[in-house]
Amino acid sequence: MKKILLSATMLVCFTAISKAQQGRVGINTTTPATTLDVVADATNTSKPDALLVPRLTRAQLTAKDAVYIAAQNGALAFVTTIDGTASTKTANVTAVGFYYYDSPSTTWKPLGGGASVDTSIYAGDGVLAGPRTVNQSNNNLTFTTGTGQFIVNGTSNLKGAQYTNIRVEPNANFSVQPGDYMIHYTGAGGTVTLPAAATEQGRELCFYAETATLNTGALGNGANAQPGYGTCIISNGTIWITKSAL
């Protein structure tokens, strides 16, 4: 009996060594197809088929910061508890789950169920951890608020606004130019050609007539700028309407 067991053990060891020499290790298979090939024992319902990676708490993982360097790039771990204080390397470890070590960024990154807390202010309320920049790449950023409003609690700081041009217009009849915001009209009385309201939703235009009436073409009381007075109009996406008379 001892001889049979010894022979079987030697056979298993020989097979494992043989496969290892080929650069492949198989579990539940004698023909591993990859470096490590784990085949499920699907017919045996009395045991679980799975692969367990190292399991640590965040504090334990943080304590090992120094040993994770370039050679550990791609290392996988499962964080079981969010405890202790996160370090630079474990800053993304904010929930229980799988994490892999990313050497180029020297941080652990979430994998699957170990996703970091979503701080996107698009998906929900959030608090920015620092300054953020949106590169519009010469594309418009439009807020369609419906019955809501765009609210700034605090001091706003708008720079490089699209419509900031303030100019003097001497011609009787003229057209609004891209970038115009305030037009000081010095003509002898005439009409301004407005851009299409449909493409200028939310845009505001203001006019000041120095000596003669200027017909803006907008709807509402005070649409025309009278001599010595001004008026502001705004596009609602369909028509231009009077916003205020100055």
C-alpha positions, 0 to 999 in steps of 0.5 A, spaced: 500 500 500 505 504 501 509 503 495 502 504 491 501 511 495 509 513 493 508 511 486 502 515 485 505 521 489 511 521 485 507 521 478 503 527 480 510 530 482 513 528 476 507 531 472 507 537 475 514 538 474 514 536 467 508 541 466 512 547 470 518 546 465 513 547 459 512 554 463 504 552 464 501 549 471 494 546 470 489 544 476 484 539 475 487 538 468 493 535 465 493 539 459 494 546 461 492 551 455 496 557 459 501 559 464 496 557 469 489 553 467 484 552 473 479 547 470 472 547 474 470 540 477 463 542 475 460 535 477 462 535 484 457 539 488 460 539 494 466 543 493 466 550 491 470 552 484 473 559 485 480 562 485 482 566 492 487 572 491 490 575 497 485 578 502 487 584 506 484 590 510 485 597 507 490 598 513 493 592 512 494 594 504 497 601 506 502 598 511 505 594 505 506 601 501 513 600 500 513 593 497 509 595 491 514 597 486 514 596 479 515 589 479 508 588 482 505 592 477 498 588 475 498 585 482 491 583 484 488 584 492 481 583 495 480 589 500 475 586 505 474 592 510 475 600 509 479 601 515 485 606 517 487 612 513 489 611 506 495 613 503 497 616 496 497 609 494 491 607 497 487 613 496 482 610 491 481 604 496 474 607 498 470 600 498 470 593 499 472 589 493 478 587 488 483 592 486 490 592 482 496 595 483 498 600 477 505 602 477 505 608 473 501 611 477 503 608 483 496 607 486 491 601 487 485 602 482 478 599 483 477 593 479 469 591 478 465 591 485 471 595 488 469 601 484 471 608 487 465 612 490 462 616 484 464 623 485 461 626 478 457 632 479 453 630 473 450 624 476 449 627 482 451 632 488 458 632 489 464 635 492 470 637 488 477 635 491 480 640 487 480 645 481 477 642 475 478 644 467 473 643 462 476 643 455 470 645 450 475 644 444 471 650 441 464 647 442 458 650 446 456 648 453 449 649 453 444 649 460 437 647 458 434 649 465 427 648 463 423 651 469 429 651 473 435 656 474 442 656 473 444 658 480 451 660 483 451 661 491 457 665 492 461 670 488 461 668 480 468 669 476 466 669 469 472 670 464 472 670 456 465 670 455 463 669 448 458 675 448 462 681 451 463 686 445 461 693 446 461 697 440 459 703 437 455 703 430 454 709 426 450 706 420 442 707 420 441 699 418 446 694 421 447 687 423 449 684 429 455 681 429 458 674 433 460 676 440 456 683 440 453 684 447 452 692 447 451 696 441 452 704 442 447 706 436 449 713 433 445 712 427 440 717 424 434 712 425 434 705 422 433 697 424 438 692 426 438 685 423 438 680 429 441 673 428 436 667 428 433 666 435 433 659 434 440 658 434 441 664 439 437 661 445 439 665 451 443 670 448 442 677 450 443 683 446 443 690 449 442 697 445 443 704 447 440 709 442 444 716 442 440 721 438 435 717 434 430 711 435 433 704 433 428 698 431 430 692 434 425 687 431 424 684 438 417 683 441 414 686 447 414 693 450 420 697 450 423 693 444 425 700 440 431 704 443 428 711 444 433 717 443 437 717 450 435 710 452 437 703 451 433 696 451 435 689 452 432 683 448 433 676 449 432 670 445 428 664 448 429 659 442 423 661 438 423 669 438 427 675 440 423 678 446 424 685 450 428 683 457 428 690 460 428 697 458 434 702 460 
